[in-house]
Amino acid sequence: MPLHDRRHFLATTLAGGAALLLLPRGLRGAARGRPGALATIQVAQIGCGRMGREDLKGVLASPLARVVAVCDVDAKRLAAGKALAEEHYRNRGESAVQVAAVADVRELLARADIDALVVSTPDHSHGWIAVAAARAGKHLYVQKPLTYDVAEALALRRAVQATGVVLQVGSQQRSSRPWDSFRTAAALVRNGRIGVVKEVRVGLGTDAPSGKQPAAMAVPPHLDFDRWLGPAPAADYMEGRVHPQESLTGRPGWITTEAYGLGMITNWGAHHLDLVQWALGRELSGPRRVEGRADFMQDELWTVHRGYRVEFAYPGAPGGAAGGAADGATRLLLDATFEVGIEFIGAEGTLFCTRGAGQVTASDPGAAGSKAALRASDAKLLEPLADSAVTLPPSADHYQNWLEAIRDRKAPVAPVDQAARSHTVCYLGWLAMKLGRPLDWDPATEQFRNDADAASRLRRAPRKPEYDATA
């Protein structure tokens, strides 16, 4: 890789940790293990549903953390989260275990004994909770996508930079376990293994239609629906648009309801488009143009897009990682017909990565077959990189990486400045699908060029001022 590309890589990597130098003196000293430092990082889990339980298990598994509280606006899920955490500690041999259970996240923000929060709420609530927590000096693990809209993402980035707390977004594909195929592909592309990248094709999958919209339902007595709505518009309660009442693990309907989540473009897009930016060395930048089209569910319970095709144009990158289309740009295509995963098409070959097991290796090209999680047009493209190659920040486990970053005062593998950029790409794709016309974006200023209508859509006004993450 050319020297100037190495310098670019180092600059973007180090930028993710620059804000850590701003951490208040007391927190800095404790995190570095000086006298009086906490022996463990005391964590509270916010959201105890499907992903919340997985995040809670991930934190419980680390010897660096102690879960001291759980929070949820659904009393059933709150009780289940408390039981999960307490059972974990009892299984370790502790006889007296007490994990606090609270319904209002503000109680956690006011507690001086809580060092860090895991935010596993629906997408529309990420912004206001995370910004308030950052301002309160709490370290953060925030489920992907980072926020609901772009304005919230930028506000969260500013809050983290101002306080110096450590924020890890749940882009687990940046960590080796369990999907090493993505990290390997990103490192190979970043080091120019397939030459100049001409095109990247991304498949995200599609959401199925839901059927006719039902009538409003009575709110369950154990659910604080008004608090669940948070910044989202006022709405009638429908179980199919919130989460299953008789299941902790069933897929919640808010994922496919635009008032709460924007569909596959941010659901899987938050993973795959983040990896694209990482591989191309654009984690602190973005596209310059986007256009798209999509079919949106109409008169149904759910409201997100189904079929879609979105095209982004990226400026040519320094060195071998990106650039090379006719106009000097790299084309990024999303299409509902593509296989779920990421295909990098370069001048010297192609790489494809997805979730699953196995990879085609240079020594045994037929080992994993055509459905391997990592495969290439030529198995030789997957040979190990030289010792002199640019390496990605190491991370075997996403939760452990976050906790170690808090302990060691370093940038996590998926820091907020890069996460905000990745979320912006997802949101731009969604907005292009909604508007049905090309949009010109300036990644340097993070603004649209001469498009007041599109600019006005980068922020959704919250239902109540108390939920305004941008204030």
C-alpha positions, 0 to 999 in steps of 0.5 A: 500500500502506498505511503500516503494511503497508510498515513490516511489509515492512521489518521482516520484510526487515531481520530476515533480516539482523539476525544478520549483525551477530553475525559474529565480528570476523575474518570480518566484516573479511574479508568487508568487503574490509579489508586481509588479506581473501580475494580470493575466497570459497573454497567446498566442494561437499557432494553431487555427484549430480543437484542437487549438480552443478547447484549446483556449476556455479552456484558455478563460474560466479561470479567471486566463488568458488573451489571448492577441495573436493568431498565425497560418500559415493559414491566414483563421484560424488565423482570425477565432482564433482572432475572437473567442477570441475577441468575448469572451471578447466582450460577457463579456462586454468589448467594446474595444478588441484587440487580436493580430494576427501573422503568425510567432511564433518567434514574440510571443517569443520576446514579454515580455508581453506574459507569456505563450503559448498554442501549438496546432500545428501538432505533427511534429512542437511541438518540435522546438516551445516548446523548443524555447518557454521554452528557452525564458522563456514562460510557456507552454501548449503543445497538446499531443503527446508531440513531434514527436520523442524521441530526441525532447522530451528529449530536451524539458525536458532539456529545461524546467528543465533548465529554470523552466517554467511550462509545461503541456502536453494535457493528459486530461485523468489525469484530472477529467473533463470530464473523471473521469473514468481514474483517478479513475481507475489509483488510484485504480490500484496504491493502489493495489485494484486489486492486482498484475497487471499481464497484461494491455490491451489497445485498441486505435482504427484504422485509415481507409484507405484513397484511392489513393494518388492524384496529387499535388495541388496548395498551397492556397494563405492564407497558408504559406506551407513552414512554415507549413512543418517546420522540416518535409521533403519537400513535395508537397501540398495536402489538404488531408495531411494538413487540410480541407480548408472549415472547422475549425473542420474537422479531419485534414489529417496530423494526418494520414500522418507519416511525420507529425503524427505517427497515433493511436499509438501516437494519442490515445496512448499518452492518454492511455499509459500515464494512464497505466504508471501513474497507474503502478507507472512507470511515470518516467520509462518505459518498458524494451522490446517491439515488434510489427507488423502492417499493414501500408497504401501503395500507398495511401493519408495517410501513418500511420498504420492500424491493429497492435499488440504491446507487452511491458514488464515492470519490476516488480514494488514495492508493489502491483501495478505491477509485477507478470508475469512469469518472474516478469514483467507486460505485456502491450498489444496493439491490434487493436481488443481490445475495445477502452480503458484500461483494467487492469488485476490483481491477484484479479480482473479486471478494465476497463476504457474508455471515456463515461459516468457512472460507475458500482458502488458498491451500484448499479452494474447494473446502467451503463450497460456493456458499462459503462466508468468504470467497474470492474469484481466485483463492490466491486473493485470500492468502495472508497479508504480509507483516508490513500490511496495514492492519485493522484495530484488533477485536476478538469480541465486540463487548470485551473490546468496548470494556477494554477501551473503557479500562485502557482509555483507547478508541473501541473498534467501532467508535462514534465518529465512524458510526455516525458516518456509517449511519449517514450513508444508510439514511441517505439511501433511505431518503433517496428511496423516499424522494425518488430523485438524485441527491448531491451530498458533501461528505466534507460539510455533511450537508446536501448541495443546494437542496433545502428540501432534502436538508430539512429531512435530516432531522425529525422533530421529536414529539416532546422537547424532552426527547430532543437529542439535538437540543 
